[in-house]
């Protein structure tokens, strides 16, 4: 039995692209937001993480967090995470 891409790429099978619904999009965005926040916390907790590379990484995570929060705000109210 084949799984994933191997199955989709097998002769005679048409690959299917699934678009997540509103709840699925919210879940994906919230998962990505949680990952970015965790990565930022870990980076900030590292001792000696005050160099230029570390600051670039902090800035990148902060930018990603802002973008994900903005994307979540654009979702219809019915699919936003409830506080």
C-alpha positions in Angstrom: 0.0 0.0 0.0 1.3 3.4 -0.9 0.9 6.6 1.2 1.2 10.3 0.7 3.0 11.5 -2.4 3.9 8.0 -3.7 0.2 7.2 -3.8 -0.8 10.5 -5.5 2.0 10.1 -8.1 1.1 6.5 -8.9 -0.2 5.8 -12.4 -4.0 5.9 -12.6 -4.4 8.1 -9.6 -5.2 11.8 -9.8 -3.6 13.8 -7.0 -6.1 15.7 -4.9 -5.4 19.1 -3.4 -7.5 19.7 -0.3 -8.2 23.3 0.7 -8.8 23.6 4.5 -12.1 25.1 5.5 -12.2 28.0 7.9 -11.7 25.9 11.0 -8.8 24.1 9.3 -7.2 27.4 8.3 -7.6 28.7 11.9 -6.1 25.6 13.3 -3.1 25.8 11.0 -2.5 29.5 11.6 -2.8 29.0 15.4 -0.4 26.1 15.3 2.1 28.2 13.3 1.7 31.1 15.7 2.3 28.9 18.7 5.5 27.5 17.0 6.8 31.0 16.3 6.1 32.1 19.9 7.8 29.1 21.3 10.8 29.6 19.1 11.0 33.2 20.1 10.8 32.3 23.8 13.6 29.7 23.4 15.8 32.1 21.6 15.3 34.8 24.2 16.0 32.3 27.0 19.4 31.4 25.5 22.3 32.9 27.4 24.7 34.9 25.2 22.1 35.3 22.5 22.8 39.0 22.1 24.8 38.9 18.9 23.8 40.3 15.5 22.6 36.9 14.3 20.5 36.3 17.4 18.9 39.8 16.9 18.1 39.0 13.3 16.4 35.8 14.4 14.4 37.6 17.1 13.3 40.2 14.6 12.3 37.4 12.1 10.2 35.6 14.7 8.6 38.9 15.8 7.8 39.7 12.2 6.3 36.2 11.6 4.2 36.5 14.8 2.8 39.9 13.7 2.0 38.5 10.2 0.3 35.4 11.7 -1.7 37.6 14.1 -2.8 39.9 11.2 -3.8 36.9 9.1 -5.9 35.5 12.0 -7.6 38.9 12.3 -8.6 38.7 8.6 -10.4 35.3 9.1 -14.1 35.6 9.6 -15.1 35.9 13.3 -16.7 32.5 13.2 -13.3 30.8 12.6 -11.1 32.9 15.0 -9.7 31.3 18.1 -11.9 32.1 21.1 -10.0 33.7 24.0 
